[in-house]
């Protein structure tokens, strides 16, 4: 089980102030990792880091970083290297959505979703992979979505952005494999987070989702943690370029 031990490993997680990102950060810290939480709001991300460190007694670092800005990512990476000397795991979790269809979606909204969901993954991977290549070791996990596989009737931009993340995962997995760096994606189905909690309170929105799911329920954030931990572990060394759907079987039955 040492293959799944994160003692003294350094894990960087984007969009870590709340939701899936925060839960992942807490989980990795519980497993012994030194965790770096990234977010855009100083007070929020620092509070998140402090809360985790108080709970687990493992060192955490909260850094302000807009992951759509390459220079900020470069600065972040240098600060992490100065503090810890390495980056073992990168989880690209930052993301956004807008519930609009083609006729109502503005170009600015489309571009913002692509920038937040796709460009951020490209830039952060590009910068952090350089550090991993020098160490000849790394694990990169991209949080995509089941909407990379199926269409959503209420969102024209989100699905295409996550499909791009999945393909980027496969592309970079091929490029980075010679350096002992794996790149994989985890694609959650409907999981209750701060991003969609309000929408899921609407019975007309939630019930069709539950009815199309063989398990007849919405997923939990904790159910996303285990697949990410697997991909991040030393024990997953021969698994790369994969997209694991964590959706209660929804994509197997259509939506």
C-alpha distance (Angstrom), angle and dihedral (degrees) to the residues before:
residue distance angle dihedral
X1 . . .
X2 3.81 . .
X3 3.80 83.6 .
X4 3.81 85.8 72.6
X5 3.81 96.8 43.1
X6 3.81 116.8 116.5
X7 3.79 97.2 -175.0
X8 3.83 108.9 148.1
X9 3.82 92.9 -2.8
X10 3.80 118.0 134.4
X11 3.80 115.9 -130.6
X12 3.82 122.9 -171.3
X13 3.80 117.2 -162.5
X14 3.80 125.7 -174.2
X15 3.81 121.4 -148.2
X16 3.80 88.6 21.9
X17 3.78 103.4 147.9
X18 3.82 94.2 91.1
X19 3.79 146.4 -6.7
X20 3.79 120.2 19.3
X21 3.80 92.9 -8.3
X22 3.79 94.1 54.6
X23 3.81 92.8 44.9
X24 3.80 90.3 50.7
X25 3.80 91.3 48.7
X26 3.80 91.6 51.6
X27 3.81 91.6 46.5
X28 3.80 94.5 50.9
X29 3.80 90.2 46.7
X30 3.81 89.7 51.9
X31 3.81 87.9 53.1
X32 3.80 90.8 56.1
X33 3.79 102.9 -95.5
X34 3.76 127.5 138.4
X35 3.79 101.2 -122.5
X36 3.80 128.9 -154.5
X37 3.80 113.3 -160.9
X38 3.80 117.8 -158.3
X39 3.80 126.2 -160.5
X40 3.78 141.6 141.6
X41 3.81 99.4 -116.7
X42 3.81 115.9 70.1
X43 3.81 98.7 -153.7
X44 3.80 94.4 45.7
X45 3.79 97.8 46.9
X46 3.80 93.4 44.0
X47 3.79 91.4 50.1
X48 3.81 90.2 50.3
X49 3.81 91.1 51.4
X50 3.79 92.3 46.9
X51 3.79 92.4 49.4
X52 3.80 92.3 52.5
X53 3.80 94.1 45.8
X54 3.80 90.6 50.0
X55 3.79 90.5 51.0
X56 3.82 99.7 43.9
X57 3.83 103.0 24.1
X58 3.81 88.1 -135.5
X59 3.79 120.7 126.2
X60 3.79 115.0 -94.0
X61 3.78 132.3 177.6
X62 3.79 126.5 -157.0
X63 3.79 115.3 -158.0
X64 3.78 132.0 -178.0
X65 3.80 107.8 -127.2
X66 3.79 132.5 155.6
X67 3.80 99.8 -149.3
X68 3.80 91.9 -157.3
X69 3.82 88.7 65.4
X70 3.81 113.8 77.7
X71 3.80 94.4 -160.6
X72 3.80 92.0 54.2
X73 3.79 89.6 49.4
X74 3.81 90.6 50.5
X75 3.81 90.0 51.1
X76 3.80 91.0 48.1
X77 3.81 93.0 50.1
X78 3.79 92.2 50.1
X79 3.79 90.9 49.6
X80 3.79 91.7 50.8
X81 3.81 91.3 48.0
X82 3.79 90.9 49.0
X83 3.81 91.1 49.9
X84 3.81 101.3 39.3
X85 3.81 107.0 10.2
X86 3.80 95.8 -130.0
X87 3.79 148.0 34.7
X88 3.80 113.8 -136.2
X89 3.80 101.2 170.6
X90 3.80 133.9 27.0
X91 3.80 121.3 -169.5
X92 3.81 112.9 -168.6
X93 3.77 99.9 -156.2
X94 3.83 106.0 142.2
X95 3.77 112.1 115.8
X96 3.79 147.9 143.8
X97 3.77 139.3 -158.2
X98 3.79 140.9 -165.1
X99 3.80 124.1 -158.2
X100 3.80 99.6 -134.5
X101 3.78 134.0 120.8
X102 3.81 128.6 -140.3
X103 3.80 99.0 -82.3
X104 3.80 93.6 49.4
X105 3.80 101.2 37.0
X106 3.80 114.3 104.0
X107 3.80 122.3 -145.3
X108 3.79 90.6 -118.4
X109 3.81 90.6 55.1
X110 3.81 91.8 48.3
X111 3.80 91.2 50.5
X112 3.79 92.5 46.3
X113 3.81 91.9 53.3
X114 3.81 91.7 47.9
X115 3.79 91.5 47.5
X116 3.79 94.1 48.6
X117 3.80 98.1 40.4
X118 3.80 103.5 32.6
X119 3.80 112.0 16.8
X120 3.81 90.9 49.5
X121 3.82 90.6 55.6
X122 3.80 91.1 48.4
X123 3.80 94.9 48.9
X124 3.80 97.7 42.5
X125 3.79 92.5 46.2
X126 3.79 91.4 47.4
X127 3.81 93.6 53.3
X128 3.81 99.1 38.8
X129 3.81 94.1 43.1
X130 3.81 89.1 63.0
X131 3.81 89.0 61.3
X132 3.79 91.6 45.4
X133 3.79 92.6 49.3
X134 3.79 90.2 55.4
X135 3.80 89.2 52.9
X136 3.82 91.9 40.5
X137 3.78 90.0 -133.9
X138 3.77 136.4 88.1
X139 3.76 148.5 134.2
X140 3.81 120.2 -147.9
X141 3.79 120.8 -174.0
X142 3.80 121.8 -175.4
X143 3.79 119.6 -159.7
X144 3.79 105.7 -137.9
X145 3.82 126.7 157.4
X146 3.78 142.2 -116.5
X147 3.81 84.2 -108.2
X148 3.81 85.6 76.3
X149 3.82 85.0 73.4
X150 3.82 103.5 34.0
X151 3.79 136.9 28.7
X152 3.78 125.5 -103.5
X153 3.79 116.8 -142.8
X154 3.81 93.3 -145.1
X155 3.82 103.7 44.4
X156 3.79 128.2 55.4
X157 3.82 98.4 175.6
X158 3.81 105.9 39.6
X159 3.81 99.4 62.8
X160 3.82 95.6 48.5
X161 3.81 90.0 48.3
X162 3.80 92.1 53.5
X163 3.80 91.9 44.6
X164 3.79 86.5 56.8
X165 3.82 89.6 51.8
X166 3.81 90.8 53.4
X167 3.78 93.3 50.2
X168 3.80 90.9 44.9
X169 3.80 86.9 53.4
X170 3.80 91.2 56.3
X171 3.80 93.2 44.2
X172 3.79 95.1 51.0
X173 3.81 92.5 41.5
X174 3.79 87.6 62.1
X175 3.80 93.7 46.1
X176 3.80 96.7 46.2
X177 3.80 100.5 39.4
X178 3.84 93.9 92.6
X179 3.81 88.4 61.2
X180 3.82 94.5 55.3
X181 3.80 90.2 -106.0
X182 3.79 118.6 135.4
X183 3.79 124.0 -158.7
X184 3.79 121.6 -164.1
X185 3.80 138.5 159.2
X186 3.78 132.5 -135.9
X187 3.80 115.2 -155.2
X188 3.80 113.8 -162.8
X189 3.76 121.9 -161.1
X190 3.78 119.2 -145.0
X191 3.78 105.1 -28.3
X192 3.78 121.0 169.9
X193 3.80 109.6 -112.0
X194 3.78 136.4 149.2
X195 3.81 86.6 -94.0
X196 3.81 95.3 63.3
X197 3.81 104.8 16.0
X198 3.79 93.4 106.4
X199 3.81 93.1 49.1
X200 3.81 91.3 49.2
X201 3.80 90.3 56.1
X202 3.81 87.1 67.8
X203 3.83 107.1 90.6
X204 3.81 92.0 -155.2
X205 3.79 89.2 57.0
X206 3.82 99.0 39.3
X207 3.81 103.3 41.7
X208 3.82 97.0 61.0
X209 3.81 88.2 50.8
X210 3.80 91.7 51.8
X211 3.80 92.2 44.8
X212 3.82 92.0 54.1
X213 3.79 91.9 49.2
X214 3.83 115.4 86.5
X215 3.83 88.1 -142.8
X216 3.82 90.4 50.9
X217 3.79 94.1 -136.6
X218 3.80 146.8 87.2
X219 3.81 115.8 -102.6
X220 3.78 126.5 -115.6
X221 3.79 128.7 -124.4
X222 3.81 90.6 -118.5
X223 3.81 89.5 61.5
X224 3.80 89.4 63.5
X225 3.81 93.4 53.6
X226 3.81 100.4 72.2
X227 3.84 96.6 55.5
X228 3.81 90.6 48.6
X229 3.80 91.8 48.7
X230 3.81 89.7 50.1
X231 3.80 93.1 53.3
X232 3.82 90.4 45.2
X233 3.79 95.0 51.5
X234 3.79 127.6 97.1
X235 3.79 87.0 -123.6
X236 3.82 92.5 68.7
X237 3.81 91.8 63.2
X238 3.83 95.3 128.6
X239 3.81 95.4 48.1
X240 3.79 117.9 88.4
X241 3.79 139.5 141.1
X242 3.80 92.5 31.3
X243 3.80 132.3 136.8
X244 3.80 113.1 -153.7
X245 3.79 115.3 -160.4
X246 3.81 114.1 -144.8
X247 3.78 98.2 -175.8
X248 3.80 109.7 120.2
X249 3.80 89.2 -105.5
X250 3.81 95.6 -60.2
X251 3.81 96.5 134.0
X252 3.79 90.9 49.4
X253 3.79 89.2 61.6
X254 3.80 101.9 32.6
X255 3.78 131.2 -115.5
